[in-house]
Amino acid sequence: MERIARFRRAGYGGNVSDALWRCGITDTVLSEAFRPLRQHMLLVGRALPVKLHSLADQGLTPEEAAAQKAAWETKGGHPQKQMMRTVDQRPDGTVLCFDTGRDTQPAHFGEMSCQLAYAHGCRGMLLAGNCRDTEYVLRMPDFPVFSFGTRPNAFGGWTITDVNRPIYLPGHLTHYVRVTAQDFIFADNDGVQLIPGPYVDEVLLQVEDTFAKENAQREQIASGMPIDEVYREFGVL
């Protein structure tokens, strides 16, 4: 949570991207298809990858439904309950990250699920699919959501197939970006980026250093500093 607070104070898309580039990381920008539910949302936290699979046909026979329920119980209950337990077991600050296999027919997550996740330490969601109940999600005190869109219908269906295993989300500079449980997510108005787990602290220190320097530069430029002096002092902006 300390890292999250520091990223939220000093981080923004450009300086996070520049810090990653200085670390030699250039392929962790996610697709522009991810959009915040509203402007100025800031999503920061450690990823919890979740894999979904579509259920085009939900017409299970009673026998099939019973077998499915029995199989779930041997693993600890319904897959969504298993996911929520994982959220609860992790330190506060989780970001739920959903790989839907590009199925955009149904809504994949709604407000009640957001409330439950939030109550157990989740601090936002990255959804390669659709959210619903957004009128109420937006009333939550601080639960930023970046998704492909919104839809009202949950029918069409989906099921969780994996929790806490690597997933692949659509990328901007690469076809896919691999997301693991050690990685951090940073998203703001400029887009979504992944910070690989081993680099989180190094990136954070560089972000804070840039934040301090640019604040000082910003004040000097805004005060009317001559253009030649700006480029002499700061170089190319």
KEVEXBA-992712 format. One line per 8 residues: their letters; for each residue x, y, z of C-alpha. Coordinates in nm, 4 decimals. Layout:
BEGIN
a) X:Y:Z ~ ...
***
This chain:
BEGIN
meriarfr) 0.0000:0.0000:0.0000 ~ 0.2952:0.2336:0.0577 ~ 0.4131:0.1765:-0.3003 ~ 0.0623:0.2380:-0.4294 ~ 0.0323:0.5653:-0.2369 ~ 0.3684:0.6836:-0.3695 ~ 0.2809:0.5937:-0.7297 ~ -0.0518:0.7739:-0.6924
ragyggnv) 0.1206:1.0855:-0.5621 ~ 0.4047:1.1113:-0.8146 ~ 0.3076:0.8912:-1.1085 ~ 0.1462:0.9777:-1.4374 ~ 0.1500:0.8004:-1.7711 ~ 0.4436:0.9845:-1.9225 ~ 0.6884:0.9588:-1.6363 ~ 0.6023:0.5926:-1.5702
sdalwrcg) 0.6627:0.5184:-1.9387 ~ 0.9923:0.7094:-1.9355 ~ 1.1058:0.5250:-1.6210 ~ 1.0267:0.1894:-1.7813 ~ 1.2158:0.2903:-2.0957 ~ 1.5213:0.3854:-1.8901 ~ 1.5046:0.0360:-1.7387 ~ 1.5064:-0.1118:-2.0897
itdtvlse) 1.1364:-0.2071:-2.0838 ~ 0.9360:-0.0989:-2.3876 ~ 0.6740:-0.3661:-2.4497 ~ 0.4335:-0.3357:-2.1572 ~ 0.1897:-0.0717:-2.2846 ~ -0.1575:-0.2222:-2.3153 ~ -0.4114:-0.1711:-2.5901 ~ -0.5914:0.1585:-2.6330
afrplrqh) -0.9124:-0.0471:-2.6130 ~ -0.8852:-0.0197:-2.2335 ~ -1.0756:0.2889:-2.1214 ~ -1.1564:0.4287:-1.7756 ~ -1.5208:0.4460:-1.6718 ~ -1.4625:0.8187:-1.6314 ~ -1.1783:1.0631:-1.6817 ~ -0.9111:1.1109:-1.4141
mllvgral) -0.9313:0.7585:-1.2781 ~ -0.5948:0.6367:-1.1510 ~ -0.5505:0.2608:-1.1241 ~ -0.2441:0.1348:-0.9362 ~ -0.1759:-0.1961:-0.7651 ~ -0.0415:-0.5480:-0.7829 ~ -0.2048:-0.7623:-1.0517 ~ -0.4201:-1.0623:-0.9758
pvklhsla) -0.4566:-1.2365:-1.3153 ~ -0.7869:-1.4115:-1.3830 ~ -0.8757:-1.6101:-1.6955 ~ -1.2384:-1.6242:-1.8115 ~ -1.3962:-1.8453:-2.0743 ~ -1.7199:-1.7731:-2.2555 ~ -2.0266:-1.9927:-2.2145 ~ -2.2153:-1.9625:-2.5386
dqgltpee) -2.4405:-2.2512:-2.4347 ~ -2.5486:-2.2593:-2.0706 ~ -2.8078:-2.5310:-2.1234 ~ -2.6615:-2.7892:-1.8863 ~ -2.8721:-3.0906:-1.7986 ~ -2.9459:-3.1370:-1.4252 ~ -2.6888:-3.4166:-1.4183 ~ -2.4236:-3.1989:-1.5836
aaaqkaaw) -2.4982:-2.9091:-1.3487 ~ -2.4677:-3.1386:-1.0443 ~ -2.1371:-3.2780:-1.1706 ~ -2.0067:-2.9286:-1.2290 ~ -2.1044:-2.8164:-0.8796 ~ -1.9416:-3.1257:-0.7269 ~ -1.6206:-3.0597:-0.9193 ~ -1.6151:-2.6996:-0.7951
etkgghpq) -1.6666:-2.8062:-0.4342 ~ -1.3587:-3.0289:-0.4464 ~ -1.1570:-2.7167:-0.5348 ~ -1.3094:-2.4891:-0.2711 ~ -1.6393:-2.3780:-0.4179 ~ -1.7628:-2.1744:-0.7136 ~ -1.4741:-2.0291:-0.9176 ~ -1.5795:-1.6731:-0.8357
kqmmrtvd) -1.5701:-1.7544:-0.4633 ~ -1.2225:-1.8991:-0.5087 ~ -1.1174:-1.5756:-0.6792 ~ -1.2583:-1.3623:-0.3966 ~ -1.0797:-1.5773:-0.1388 ~ -0.7537:-1.5147:-0.3231 ~ -0.8209:-1.1392:-0.3076 ~ -0.8835:-1.1698:0.0658
qrpdgtvl) -0.5646:-1.3703:0.1253 ~ -0.3399:-1.1216:-0.0515 ~ -0.2190:-0.7925:0.0994 ~ -0.4491:-0.4980:0.0295 ~ -0.3901:-0.3288:-0.3048 ~ -0.4826:-0.5988:-0.5552 ~ -0.5938:-0.5037:-0.9074 ~ -0.8154:-0.7705:-1.0636
cfdtgrdt) -0.7000:-0.8299:-1.4225 ~ -0.9340:-1.0259:-1.6491 ~ -0.8460:-1.2007:-1.9728 ~ -1.1783:-1.2805:-2.1438 ~ -1.0336:-1.4243:-2.4629 ~ -1.1717:-1.1144:-2.6388 ~ -1.5311:-1.2213:-2.5746 ~ -1.7207:-0.8911:-2.5656
qpahfgem) -2.0759:-1.0238:-2.5817 ~ -2.1705:-1.0227:-2.2101 ~ -2.0884:-0.7984:-1.9178 ~ -1.8237:-0.9765:-1.7133 ~ -1.8324:-0.7916:-1.3809 ~ -2.0856:-0.5788:-1.1958 ~ -2.1168:-0.3543:-0.8953 ~ -2.1944:-0.6159:-0.6303
scqlayah) -1.8806:-0.8103:-0.7249 ~ -1.6828:-0.4857:-0.7194 ~ -1.8161:-0.4076:-0.3720 ~ -1.7201:-0.7528:-0.2435 ~ -1.3704:-0.7329:-0.3906 ~ -1.3230:-0.3801:-0.2531 ~ -1.4320:-0.4855:0.0961 ~ -1.1528:-0.7444:0.0976
gcrgmlla) -0.8688:-0.5238:-0.0214 ~ -0.9047:-0.4976:-0.3997 ~ -0.8396:-0.1467:-0.5283 ~ -0.9499:-0.1592:-0.8892 ~ -1.0052:-0.3644:-1.2002 ~ -0.8554:-0.4070:-1.5470 ~ -1.1081:-0.5875:-1.7640 ~ -1.0507:-0.6963:-2.1246
gncrdtey) -1.4272:-0.7116:-2.1617 ~ -1.7367:-0.5315:-2.0368 ~ -1.8445:-0.3940:-1.7013 ~ -2.2035:-0.3279:-1.5943 ~ -2.3906:-0.1510:-1.3118 ~ -2.1559:0.1385:-1.3775 ~ -2.3948:0.3937:-1.2265 ~ -2.3255:0.2291:-0.8910
vlrmpdfp) -1.9613:0.1399:-0.9530 ~ -1.8980:0.5112:-1.0072 ~ -2.0529:0.5864:-0.6675 ~ -1.7958:0.3707:-0.4903 ~ -1.5421:0.5825:-0.2982 ~ -1.2370:0.4742:-0.4978 ~ -1.2638:0.1764:-0.7290 ~ -1.1088:0.2679:-1.0658
vfsfgtrp) -1.2133:0.0465:-1.3560 ~ -1.0532:0.0268:-1.7002 ~ -1.2448:-0.1923:-1.9441 ~ -1.3225:-0.2396:-2.3123 ~ -1.6735:-0.1055:-2.2605 ~ -2.0035:-0.1485:-2.0826 ~ -2.3018:-0.3737:-2.1470 ~ -2.6158:-0.4444:-1.9424
nafggwti) -2.6463:-0.8186:-2.0125 ~ -2.4790:-1.0919:-1.8132 ~ -2.6531:-1.3621:-2.0166 ~ -2.4324:-1.5124:-2.2823 ~ -2.2233:-1.6143:-1.9911 ~ -1.8692:-1.6820:-1.8807 ~ -1.6844:-1.8872:-1.6242 ~ -1.3538:-1.8430:-1.4432
tdvnrpiy) -1.1022:-2.1068:-1.5485 ~ -0.7822:-1.9861:-1.3767 ~ -0.6902:-1.7542:-1.0896 ~ -0.3412:-1.6340:-1.0045 ~ -0.1842:-1.7824:-1.3168 ~ -0.0293:-1.5738:-1.5970 ~ -0.2670:-1.4271:-1.8548 ~ -0.2169:-1.2384:-2.1808
lpghlthy) -0.3875:-0.9040:-2.2384 ~ -0.3985:-0.7149:-2.5703 ~ -0.0979:-0.4891:-2.6133 ~ -0.0271:-0.1637:-2.7923 ~ 0.3382:-0.2145:-2.8900 ~ 0.3184:-0.5940:-2.8892 ~ 0.0332:-0.8265:-2.9754 ~ -0.0067:-0.9361:-2.6146
vrvtaqdf) 0.1343:-0.8372:-2.2758 ~ 0.1939:-1.1147:-2.0230 ~ 0.0517:-1.0382:-1.6780 ~ 0.1675:-1.2250:-1.3683 ~ 0.0839:-1.1983:-0.9996 ~ 0.4136:-1.0152:-0.9301 ~ 0.3479:-0.7290:-1.1729 ~ 0.2080:-0.3832:-1.1001
ifadndgv) -0.0563:-0.2098:-1.3105 ~ -0.0491:0.1662:-1.3654 ~ -0.3309:0.3298:-1.5615 ~ -0.4452:0.6880:-1.6028 ~ -0.5901:0.9101:-1.8777 ~ -0.2919:0.8299:-2.1023 ~ -0.3513:0.4541:-2.0988 ~ -0.2574:0.1333:-1.9189
qlipgpyv) 0.0961:0.0096:-1.8492 ~ 0.2392:-0.2945:-1.6776 ~ 0.5414:-0.2602:-1.4498 ~ 0.7210:-0.5977:-1.4270 ~ 0.7504:-0.7144:-1.0679 ~ 1.1327:-0.7091:-1.0443 ~ 1.1386:-0.3437:-1.1585 ~ 0.8618:-0.1945:-0.9409
devllqve) 1.0905:-0.0280:-0.6860 ~ 1.3403:0.0989:-0.9441 ~ 1.0605:0.2451:-1.1558 ~ 0.9018:0.4051:-0.8488 ~ 1.2237:0.5796:-0.7477 ~ 1.2713:0.7146:-1.1003 ~ 0.9081:0.8290:-1.1142 ~ 0.9505:1.0235:-0.7893
dtfakena) 1.2764:1.1775:-0.9074 ~ 1.1181:1.2921:-1.2338 ~ 0.8133:1.4233:-1.0459 ~ 1.0292:1.6454:-0.8254 ~ 1.2416:1.7743:-1.1147 ~ 0.9449:1.8432:-1.3424 ~ 0.7566:2.0293:-1.0718 ~ 1.0487:2.2703:-1.0417
qreqiasg) 1.0806:2.2995:-1.4200 ~ 0.7072:2.3503:-1.4589 ~ 0.7106:2.6491:-1.2240 ~ 1.0026:2.8118:-1.4053 ~ 0.8483:2.7606:-1.7495 ~ 0.5078:2.8910:-1.6350 ~ 0.6746:3.2036:-1.4926 ~ 0.7866:3.3045:-1.8426
mpidevyr) 1.1396:3.1670:-1.8589 ~ 1.2940:3.2652:-2.1962 ~ 1.2814:2.9884:-2.4566 ~ 1.6580:2.9805:-2.5140 ~ 1.7152:2.9504:-2.1408 ~ 1.4577:2.6697:-2.1148 ~ 1.6363:2.4583:-2.3723 ~ 1.9770:2.5449:-2.2331
efgvl) 1.8745:2.4426:-1.8802 ~ 1.6424:2.1489:-1.9476 ~ 1.7258:2.0269:-2.2977 ~ 1.4529:1.8950:-2.5266 ~ 1.1253:1.8786:-2.3316
***
